[in-house]
Amino acid sequence: MFETLDDQMKHDEMETTTPREKWLKWVLVGVVSILLFAGLYAGVRLLE
């Protein structure tokens, strides 16, 4: 039925997550990324 494990994983994810959950996941990834880079930037500025 599925040719690869990747196809199986995509199919399983589609069944278990709603569009709202996918959207929320990407928003959280963006927020965490911004906080991480802001923290790194602030750390470098404090070392100068």
PDB file of N, H, CA, C and O in Angstrom:
ATOM      1  N   MET A   1       0.827  -1.186   0.000  1.00  0.00           N
ATOM      2  CA  MET A   1       0.000   0.000   0.000  1.00  0.00           C
ATOM      3  C   MET A   1       0.874   1.254   0.000  1.00  0.00           C
ATOM      4  O   MET A   1       0.662   2.141  -0.827  1.00  0.00           O
ATOM      5  N   PHE A   2       1.854   1.352   0.908  1.00  0.00           N
ATOM      6  H   PHE A   2       2.027   0.632   1.580  1.00  0.00           H
ATOM      7  CA  PHE A   2       2.758   2.493   0.949  1.00  0.00           C
ATOM      8  C   PHE A   2       4.110   2.055   0.417  1.00  0.00           C
ATOM      9  O   PHE A   2       4.605   0.979   0.752  1.00  0.00           O
ATOM     10  N   GLU A   3       4.703   2.905  -0.420  1.00  0.00           N
ATOM     11  H   GLU A   3       4.301   3.779  -0.692  1.00  0.00           H
ATOM     12  CA  GLU A   3       5.974   2.540  -1.023  1.00  0.00           C
ATOM     13  C   GLU A   3       7.142   2.782  -0.086  1.00  0.00           C
ATOM     14  O   GLU A   3       8.124   2.040  -0.113  1.00  0.00           O
ATOM     15  N   THR A   4       7.046   3.813   0.744  1.00  0.00           N
ATOM     16  H   THR A   4       6.249   4.416   0.766  1.00  0.00           H
ATOM     17  CA  THR A   4       8.158   4.120   1.632  1.00  0.00           C
ATOM     18  C   THR A   4       7.635   4.434   3.031  1.00  0.00           C
ATOM     19  O   THR A   4       6.446   4.680   3.234  1.00  0.00           O
ATOM     20  N   LEU A   5       8.552   4.417   3.976  1.00  0.00           N
ATOM     21  H   LEU A   5       9.518   4.216   3.811  1.00  0.00           H
ATOM     22  CA  LEU A   5       8.209   4.792   5.338  1.00  0.00           C
ATOM     23  C   LEU A   5       7.776   6.252   5.397  1.00  0.00           C
ATOM     24  O   LEU A   5       6.892   6.610   6.176  1.00  0.00           O
ATOM     25  N   ASP A   6       8.397   7.095   4.573  1.00  0.00           N
ATOM     26  H   ASP A   6       9.114   6.804   3.940  1.00  0.00           H
ATOM     27  CA  ASP A   6       8.039   8.512   4.540  1.00  0.00           C
ATOM     28  C   ASP A   6       6.573   8.688   4.133  1.00  0.00           C
ATOM     29  O   ASP A   6       5.862   9.503   4.721  1.00  0.00           O
ATOM     30  N   ASP A   7       6.125   7.937   3.142  1.00  0.00           N
ATOM     31  H   ASP A   7       6.703   7.275   2.665  1.00  0.00           H
ATOM     32  CA  ASP A   7       4.715   7.998   2.724  1.00  0.00           C
ATOM     33  C   ASP A   7       3.800   7.580   3.869  1.00  0.00           C
ATOM     34  O   ASP A   7       2.756   8.193   4.091  1.00  0.00           O
ATOM     35  N   GLN A   8       4.189   6.547   4.586  1.00  0.00           N
ATOM     36  H   GLN A   8       5.037   6.049   4.406  1.00  0.00           H
ATOM     37  CA  GLN A   8       3.388   6.060   5.717  1.00  0.00           C
ATOM     38  C   GLN A   8       3.302   7.124   6.811  1.00  0.00           C
ATOM     39  O   GLN A   8       2.234   7.356   7.378  1.00  0.00           O
ATOM     40  N   MET A   9       4.429   7.763   7.100  1.00  0.00           N
ATOM     41  H   MET A   9       5.296   7.574   6.639  1.00  0.00           H
ATOM     42  CA  MET A   9       4.450   8.788   8.146  1.00  0.00           C
ATOM     43  C   MET A   9       3.591   9.989   7.751  1.00  0.00           C
ATOM     44  O   MET A   9       2.869  10.527   8.591  1.00  0.00           O
ATOM     45  N   LYS A  10       3.655  10.417   6.494  1.00  0.00           N
ATOM     46  H   LYS A  10       4.242   9.980   5.812  1.00  0.00           H
ATOM     47  CA  LYS A  10       2.825  11.529   6.026  1.00  0.00           C
ATOM     48  C   LYS A  10       1.347  11.173   6.139  1.00  0.00           C
ATOM     49  O   LYS A  10       0.538  12.003   6.555  1.00  0.00           O
ATOM     50  N   HIS A  11       0.999   9.965   5.777  1.00  0.00           N
ATOM     51  H   HIS A  11       1.656   9.292   5.438  1.00  0.00           H
ATOM     52  CA  HIS A  11      -0.388   9.527   5.856  1.00  0.00           C
ATOM     53  C   HIS A  11      -0.866   9.508   7.304  1.00  0.00           C
ATOM     54  O   HIS A  11      -1.971   9.962   7.599  1.00  0.00           O
ATOM     55  N   ASP A  12      -0.042   8.988   8.201  1.00  0.00           N
ATOM     56  H   ASP A  12       0.856   8.620   7.961  1.00  0.00           H
ATOM     57  CA  ASP A  12      -0.415   8.933   9.610  1.00  0.00           C
ATOM     58  C   ASP A  12      -0.566  10.324  10.204  1.00  0.00           C
ATOM     59  O   ASP A  12      -1.475  10.560  11.000  1.00  0.00           O
ATOM     60  N   GLU A  13       0.310  11.246   9.830  1.00  0.00           N
ATOM     61  H   GLU A  13       1.048  11.054   9.183  1.00  0.00           H
ATOM     62  CA  GLU A  13       0.239  12.611  10.347  1.00  0.00           C
ATOM     63  C   GLU A  13      -1.025  13.307   9.867  1.00  0.00           C
ATOM     64  O   GLU A  13      -1.640  14.059  10.624  1.00  0.00           O
ATOM     65  N   MET A  14      -1.414  13.073   8.643  1.00  0.00           N
ATOM     66  H   MET A  14      -0.915  12.463   8.028  1.00  0.00           H
ATOM     67  CA  MET A  14      -2.625  13.697   8.108  1.00  0.00           C
ATOM     68  C   MET A  14      -3.864  13.238   8.866  1.00  0.00           C
ATOM     69  O   MET A  14      -4.816  14.003   9.024  1.00  0.00           O
ATOM     70  N   GLU A  15      -3.857  11.997   9.335  1.00  0.00           N
ATOM     71  H   GLU A  15      -3.084  11.376   9.207  1.00  0.00           H
ATOM     72  CA  GLU A  15      -5.022  11.475  10.045  1.00  0.00           C
ATOM     73  C   GLU A  15      -5.097  11.993  11.477  1.00  0.00           C
ATOM     74  O   GLU A  15      -6.191  12.111  12.027  1.00  0.00           O
ATOM     75  N   THR A  16      -3.961  12.305  12.089  1.00  0.00           N
ATOM     76  H   THR A  16      -3.072  12.210  11.642  1.00  0.00           H
ATOM     77  CA  THR A  16      -3.955  12.625  13.510  1.00  0.00           C
ATOM     78  C   THR A  16      -3.904  14.108  13.818  1.00  0.00           C
ATOM     79  O   THR A  16      -4.185  14.490  14.954  1.00  0.00           O
ATOM     80  N   THR A  17      -3.557  14.972  12.860  1.00  0.00           N
ATOM     81  H   THR A  17      -3.329  14.662  11.937  1.00  0.00           H
ATOM     82  CA  THR A  17      -3.468  16.398  13.142  1.00  0.00           C
ATOM     83  C   THR A  17      -4.494  17.177  12.340  1.00  0.00           C
ATOM     84  O   THR A  17      -4.798  16.858  11.190  1.00  0.00           O
ATOM     85  N   THR A  18      -5.014  18.206  12.983  1.00  0.00           N
ATOM     86  H   THR A  18      -4.767  18.466  13.916  1.00  0.00           H
ATOM     87  CA  THR A  18      -5.978  19.079  12.312  1.00  0.00           C
ATOM     88  C   THR A  18      -5.210  20.249  11.695  1.00  0.00           C
ATOM     89  O   THR A  18      -4.063  20.497  12.069  1.00  0.00           O
ATOM     90  N   PRO A  19      -5.822  20.962  10.765  1.00  0.00           N
ATOM     91  CA  PRO A  19      -5.151  22.141  10.191  1.00  0.00           C
ATOM     92  C   PRO A  19      -4.768  23.171  11.267  1.00  0.00           C
ATOM     93  O   PRO A  19      -3.728  23.822  11.168  1.00  0.00           O
ATOM     94  N   ARG A  20      -5.612  23.308  12.285  1.00  0.00           N
ATOM     95  H   ARG A  20      -6.457  22.780  12.366  1.00  0.00           H
ATOM     96  CA  ARG A  20      -5.312  24.257  13.368  1.00  0.00           C
ATOM     97  C   ARG A  20      -4.058  23.830  14.120  1.00  0.00           C
ATOM     98  O   ARG A  20      -3.239  24.676  14.478  1.00  0.00           O
ATOM     99  N   GLU A  21      -3.893  22.531  14.364  1.00  0.00           N
ATOM    100  H   GLU A  21      -4.559  21.843  14.073  1.00  0.00           H
ATOM    101  CA  GLU A  21      -2.701  22.038  15.057  1.00  0.00           C
ATOM    102  C   GLU A  21      -1.448  22.267  14.216  1.00  0.00           C
ATOM    103  O   GLU A  21      -0.399  22.626  14.752  1.00  0.00           O
ATOM    104  N   LYS A  22      -1.550  22.064  12.908  1.00  0.00           N
ATOM    105  H   LYS A  22      -2.402  21.772  12.474  1.00  0.00           H
ATOM    106  CA  LYS A  22      -0.402  22.301  12.028  1.00  0.00           C
ATOM    107  C   LYS A  22      -0.013  23.771  12.044  1.00  0.00           C
ATOM    108  O   LYS A  22       1.169  24.104  12.121  1.00  0.00           O
ATOM    109  N   TRP A  23      -1.013  24.656  11.972  1.00  0.00           N
ATOM    110  H   TRP A  23      -1.974  24.385  11.910  1.00  0.00           H
ATOM    111  CA  TRP A  23      -0.769  26.085  11.990  1.00  0.00           C
ATOM    112  C   TRP A  23      -0.127  26.488  13.315  1.00  0.00           C
ATOM    113  O   TRP A  23       0.833  27.258  13.331  1.00  0.00           O
ATOM    114  N   LEU A  24      -0.649  25.975  14.419  1.00  0.00           N
ATOM    115  H   LEU A  24      -1.430  25.349  14.407  1.00  0.00           H
ATOM    116  CA  LEU A  24      -0.120  26.292  15.739  1.00  0.00           C
ATOM    117  C   LEU A  24       1.315  25.796  15.896  1.00  0.00           C
ATOM    118  O   LEU A  24       2.140  26.467  16.516  1.00  0.00           O
ATOM    119  N   LYS A  25       1.613  24.630  15.337  1.00  0.00           N
ATOM    120  H   LYS A  25       0.942  24.085  14.834  1.00  0.00           H
ATOM    121  CA  LYS A  25       2.968  24.090  15.408  1.00  0.00           C
ATOM    122  C   LYS A  25       3.959  25.030  14.726  1.00  0.00           C
ATOM    123  O   LYS A  25       5.035  25.296  15.261  1.00  0.00           O
ATOM    124  N   TRP A  26       3.596  25.535  13.541  1.00  0.00           N
ATOM    125  H   TRP A  26       2.722  25.319  13.106  1.00  0.00           H
ATOM    126  CA  TRP A  26       4.511  26.416  12.815  1.00  0.00           C
ATOM    127  C   TRP A  26       4.655  27.765  13.498  1.00  0.00           C
ATOM    128  O   TRP A  26       5.733  28.359  13.461  1.00  0.00           O
ATOM    129  N   VAL A  27       3.595  28.260  14.121  1.00  0.00           N
ATOM    130  H   VAL A  27       2.719  27.777  14.152  1.00  0.00           H
ATOM    131  CA  VAL A  27       3.687  29.513  14.877  1.00  0.00           C
ATOM    132  C   VAL A  27       4.637  29.332  16.061  1.00  0.00           C
ATOM    133  O   VAL A  27       5.469  30.198  16.333  1.00  0.00           O
ATOM    134  N   LEU A  28       4.511  28.214  16.756  1.00  0.00           N
ATOM    135  H   LEU A  28       3.836  27.511  16.535  1.00  0.00           H
ATOM    136  CA  LEU A  28       5.398  27.952  17.884  1.00  0.00           C
ATOM    137  C   LEU A  28       6.845  27.791  17.441  1.00  0.00           C
ATOM    138  O   LEU A  28       7.755  28.260  18.126  1.00  0.00           O
ATOM    139  N   VAL A  29       7.071  27.140  16.315  1.00  0.00           N
ATOM    140  H   VAL A  29       6.332  26.759  15.759  1.00  0.00           H
ATOM    141  CA  VAL A  29       8.430  27.013  15.781  1.00  0.00           C
ATOM    142  C   VAL A  29       9.004  28.393  15.492  1.00  0.00           C
ATOM    143  O   VAL A  29      10.168  28.655  15.797  1.00  0.00           O
ATOM    144  N   GLY A  30       8.205  29.272  14.910  1.00  0.00           N
ATOM    145  H   GLY A  30       7.260  29.059  14.662  1.00  0.00           H
ATOM    146  CA  GLY A  30       8.657  30.626  14.617  1.00  0.00           C
ATOM    147  C   GLY A  30       8.986  31.409  15.880  1.00  0.00           C
ATOM    148  O   GLY A  30      10.013  32.083  15.943  1.00  0.00           O
ATOM    149  N   VAL A  31       8.127  31.325  16.878  1.00  0.00           N
ATOM    150  H   VAL A  31       7.292  30.777  16.827  1.00  0.00           H
ATOM    151  CA  VAL A  31       8.351  32.051  18.132  1.00  0.00           C
ATOM    152  C   VAL A  31       9.612  31.540  18.828  1.00  0.00           C
ATOM    153  O   VAL A  31      10.427  32.336  19.294  1.00  0.00           O
ATOM    154  N   VAL A  32       9.778  30.236  18.901  1.00  0.00           N
ATOM    155  H   VAL A  32       9.116  29.589  18.522  1.00  0.00           H
ATOM    156  CA  VAL A  32      10.966  29.667  19.536  1.00  0.00           C
ATOM    157  C   VAL A  32      12.221  30.076  18.777  1.00  0.00           C
ATOM    158  O   VAL A  32      13.242  30.384  19.392  1.00  0.00           O
ATOM    159  N   SER A  33      12.158  30.082  17.458  1.00  0.00           N
ATOM    160  H   SER A  33      11.329  29.832  16.959  1.00  0.00           H
ATOM    161  CA  SER A  33      13.314  30.497  16.659  1.00  0.00           C
ATOM    162  C   SER A  33      13.689  31.947  16.928  1.00  0.00           C
ATOM    163  O   SER A  33      14.864  32.272  17.100  1.00  0.00           O
ATOM    164  N   ILE A  34      12.694  32.808  16.962  1.00  0.00           N
ATOM    165  H   ILE A  34      11.739  32.545  16.822  1.00  0.00           H
ATOM    166  CA  ILE A  34      12.955  34.223  17.229  1.00  0.00           C
ATOM    167  C   ILE A  34      13.564  34.400  18.618  1.00  0.00           C
ATOM    168  O   ILE A  34      14.526  35.151  18.780  1.00  0.00           O
ATOM    169  N   LEU A  35      13.012  33.716  19.621  1.00  0.00           N
ATOM    170  H   LEU A  35      12.230  33.107  19.489  1.00  0.00           H
ATOM    171  CA  LEU A  35      13.546  33.824  20.978  1.00  0.00           C
ATOM    172  C   LEU A  35      14.973  33.287  21.058  1.00  0.00           C
ATOM    173  O   LEU A  35      15.815  33.864  21.747  1.00  0.00           O
ATOM    174  N   LEU A  36      15.245  32.209  20.374  1.00  0.00           N
ATOM    175  H   LEU A  36      14.561  31.740  19.814  1.00  0.00           H
ATOM    176  CA  LEU A  36      16.585  31.630  20.375  1.00  0.00           C
ATOM    177  C   LEU A  36      17.598  32.595  19.763  1.00  0.00           C
ATOM    178  O   LEU A  36      18.649  32.853  20.350  1.00  0.00           O
ATOM    179  N   PHE A  37      17.284  33.122  18.594  1.00  0.00           N
ATOM    180  H   PHE A  37      16.431  32.912  18.117  1.00  0.00           H
ATOM    181  CA  PHE A  37      18.210  34.036  17.937  1.00  0.00           C
ATOM    182  C   PHE A  37      18.333  35.360  18.694  1.00  0.00           C
ATOM    183  O   PHE A  37      19.413  35.950  18.726  1.00  0.00           O
ATOM    184  N   ALA A  38      17.254  35.831  19.297  1.00  0.00           N
ATOM    185  H   ALA A  38      16.376  35.352  19.270  1.00  0.00           H
ATOM    186  CA  ALA A  38      17.329  37.051  20.106  1.00  0.00           C
ATOM    187  C   ALA A  38      18.215  36.816  21.325  1.00  0.00           C
ATOM    188  O   ALA A  38      18.988  37.695  21.706  1.00  0.00           O
ATOM    189  N   GLY A  39      18.110  35.643  21.937  1.00  0.00           N
ATOM    190  H   GLY A  39      17.482  34.929  21.628  1.00  0.00           H
ATOM    191  CA  GLY A  39      18.960  35.308  23.075  1.00  0.00           C
ATOM    192  C   GLY A  39      20.423  35.218  22.682  1.00  0.00           C
ATOM    193  O   GLY A  39      21.293  35.693  23.413  1.00  0.00           O
ATOM    194  N   LEU A  40      20.699  34.620  21.546  1.00  0.00           N
ATOM    195  H   LEU A  40      19.992  34.235  20.953  1.00  0.00           H
ATOM    196  CA  LEU A  40      22.078  34.539  21.065  1.00  0.00           C
ATOM    197  C   LEU A  40      22.629  35.924  20.765  1.00  0.00           C
ATOM    198  O   LEU A  40      23.771  36.233  21.105  1.00  0.00           O
ATOM    199  N   TYR A  41      21.817  36.752  20.129  1.00  0.00           N
ATOM    200  H   TYR A  41      20.890  36.500  19.853  1.00  0.00           H
ATOM    201  CA  TYR A  41      22.234  38.123  19.806  1.00  0.00           C
ATOM    202  C   TYR A  41      22.532  38.901  21.088  1.00  0.00           C
ATOM    203  O   TYR A  41      23.552  39.585  21.182  1.00  0.00           O
ATOM    204  N   ALA A  42      21.637  38.794  22.075  1.00  0.00           N
ATOM    205  H   ALA A  42      20.809  38.238  21.999  1.00  0.00           H
ATOM    206  CA  ALA A  42      21.833  39.508  23.343  1.00  0.00           C
ATOM    207  C   ALA A  42      23.085  38.995  24.038  1.00  0.00           C
ATOM    208  O   ALA A  42      23.821  39.784  24.631  1.00  0.00           O
ATOM    209  N   GLY A  43      23.342  37.700  23.981  1.00  0.00           N
ATOM    210  H   GLY A  43      22.744  37.059  23.499  1.00  0.00           H
ATOM    211  CA  GLY A  43      24.532  37.141  24.603  1.00  0.00           C
ATOM    212  C   GLY A  43      25.798  37.661  23.959  1.00  0.00           C
ATOM    213  O   GLY A  43      26.762  37.981  24.655  1.00  0.00           O
ATOM    214  N   VAL A  44      25.811  37.749  22.650  1.00  0.00           N
ATOM    215  H   VAL A  44      25.028  37.489  22.084  1.00  0.00           H
ATOM    216  CA  VAL A  44      26.986  38.278  21.949  1.00  0.00           C
ATOM    217  C   VAL A  44      27.181  39.750  22.269  1.00  0.00           C
ATOM    218  O   VAL A  44      28.310  40.204  22.453  1.00  0.00           O
ATOM    219  N   ARG A  45      26.085  40.498  22.337  1.00  0.00           N
ATOM    220  H   ARG A  45      25.168  40.129  22.187  1.00  0.00           H
ATOM    221  CA  ARG A  45      26.185  41.935  22.660  1.00  0.00           C
ATOM    222  C   ARG A  45      26.723  42.131  24.081  1.00  0.00           C
ATOM    223  O   ARG A  45      27.472  43.076  24.328  1.00  0.00           O
ATOM    224  N   LEU A  46      26.355  41.256  25.012  1.00  0.00           N
ATOM    225  H   LEU A  46      25.746  40.488  24.812  1.00  0.00           H
ATOM    226  CA  LEU A  46      26.837  41.385  26.389  1.00  0.00           C
ATOM    227  C   LEU A  46      28.335  41.061  26.480  1.00  0.00           C
ATOM    228  O   LEU A  46      29.026  41.588  27.351  1.00  0.00           O
ATOM    229  N   LEU A  47      28.829  40.216  25.606  1.00  0.00           N
ATOM    230  H   LEU A  47      28.268  39.788  24.899  1.00  0.00           H
ATOM    231  CA  LEU A  47      30.247  39.863  25.639  1.00  0.00           C
ATOM    232  C   LEU A  47      31.126  40.976  25.092  1.00  0.00           C
ATOM    233  O   LEU A  47      32.321  41.024  25.388  1.00  0.00           O
ATOM    234  N   GLU A  48      30.557  41.861  24.308  1.00  0.00           N
ATOM    235  H   GLU A  48      29.587  41.822  24.068  1.00  0.00           H
ATOM    236  CA  GLU A  48      31.353  42.942  23.703  1.00  0.00           C
ATOM    237  C   GLU A  48      31.632  44.054  24.678  1.00  0.00           C
ATOM    238  O   GLU A  48      32.287  45.034  24.326  1.00  0.00           O
TER     239      GLU A  48
END
